């Protein structure tokens, strides 16, 4: 998923970009409200993180112009925490509000929560640096998009939907290829091998379960 970070302070943009990319998000930057409006109206973003006090055009005005034509979730950043400032933002359609100074980890948590509210529970799957964007059917490794065939994507999606569950080859054939597919174990093994190669550093998330088939494993503390 792609996020636009808007702030006139380069340090804040860099910190947020680094933390968001570690979670597998694609991140672009804008350094003022005018640039933010231009980018948001000419490209597609899943969420905006925008400062209020900026040159050329403040966050309130930029948000108002963007919201006139695009329904994009917005998290507003501000050094001021007064209630009236928050109310102005919420009246403009801002979804969340974070007061500076802030914890980058908290912002990332708020981003994930807002994306879940806005797009649904199964919008994306995140496993370390492996991100599966189910809305777009795209897969990213450390922020870089990789290319899978439709069947490889379906296989990966079925694996992660059944995380930590041993799946037989018969189950995979039935649920990924369909009941009317006349394949054999070699079909599964070939696709799993190719999928593992495409996952690169995350190939070991798919392990072989002797005598059964395969399992997608992920330890939350990894």
DAFEN-V769737 format. One record per backbone hydrogen bond with DSSP energy under -1.0 kcal/mol. NH is the residue of the N-H (numbers start at 1). CO is the residue of the C=O. E is the energy in kcal/mol with one decimal. If there is no record, write none. Layout:
# DAFEN-V769737
nh-><NH/NH>
co-><CO/CO>
e-><E/E>
This chain:
# DAFEN-V769737
nh-><3/4/5/6/7/13/14/15/16/17/18/19/20/21/22/24/25/26/28/30/33/36/37/38/39/40/41/46/47/48/49/50/51/52/54/57/59/62/63/64/65/66/67/69/70/72/75/76/77/78/86/87/88/89/90/91/92/93/94/95/96/98/100/107/108/109/110/111/112/113/114/115/116/117/118/119/120/123/125/127/130/131/132/133/134/134/135/137/138/140/141/142/144/146/153/154/155/156/157/158/159/160/161/163/164/165/167/169/172/173/174/175/176/178/181/187/189/190/191/192/193/194/195/196/197/198/199/202/203/205/206/207/209/212/213/214/215/217/222>
co-><26/47/28/49/30/9/10/11/12/13/14/15/16/17/18/21/20/1/3/5/57/32/33/34/35/36/37/2/2/73/4/75/6/77/52/55/52/58/59/60/61/62/63/66/66/70/48/96/50/98/82/83/84/85/86/87/88/90/89/74/74/76/78/103/104/105/106/107/108/109/110/111/112/113/114/115/116/120/132/130/127/140/125/138/123/132/123/133/133/131/144/129/141/139/149/150/151/152/153/154/155/156/157/160/216/162/214/212/168/169/170/171/172/173/178/184/185/186/187/188/189/190/191/192/193/194/195/199/200/202/203/215/213/209/209/167/207/205/219>
e-><-3.0/-2.1/-2.9/-3.5/-1.9/-1.9/-2.8/-2.4/-2.4/-2.5/-2.4/-2.2/-2.5/-2.6/-1.7/-1.9/-2.1/-2.8/-2.5/-2.1/-1.1/-2.0/-2.3/-2.0/-2.5/-2.9/-2.0/-3.1/-1.0/-2.5/-2.8/-2.7/-2.2/-1.6/-1.0/-2.7/-3.0/-2.5/-2.7/-2.4/-2.3/-2.3/-2.9/-1.4/-2.5/-1.2/-2.8/-2.6/-3.2/-1.8/-1.6/-2.4/-2.1/-2.0/-2.8/-2.1/-1.1/-1.2/-2.3/-1.8/-1.5/-3.1/-3.4/-2.0/-2.4/-2.2/-2.5/-2.5/-2.5/-2.3/-2.6/-2.5/-2.1/-2.2/-2.4/-2.6/-1.9/-1.2/-2.2/-3.0/-2.1/-2.7/-2.9/-2.9/-1.4/-1.0/-1.1/-1.4/-1.8/-3.0/-3.1/-2.8/-2.1/-2.8/-2.6/-2.3/-2.3/-2.5/-2.9/-2.2/-2.2/-2.6/-1.9/-1.1/-3.8/-1.8/-3.3/-1.1/-2.1/-2.6/-2.5/-2.7/-2.3/-1.3/-1.6/-1.4/-2.6/-2.4/-1.9/-2.8/-2.2/-2.1/-2.7/-2.7/-2.0/-2.1/-1.7/-2.4/-2.0/-1.7/-1.5/-3.0/-2.4/-2.4/-1.6/-2.4/-2.1/-3.3/-2.5>
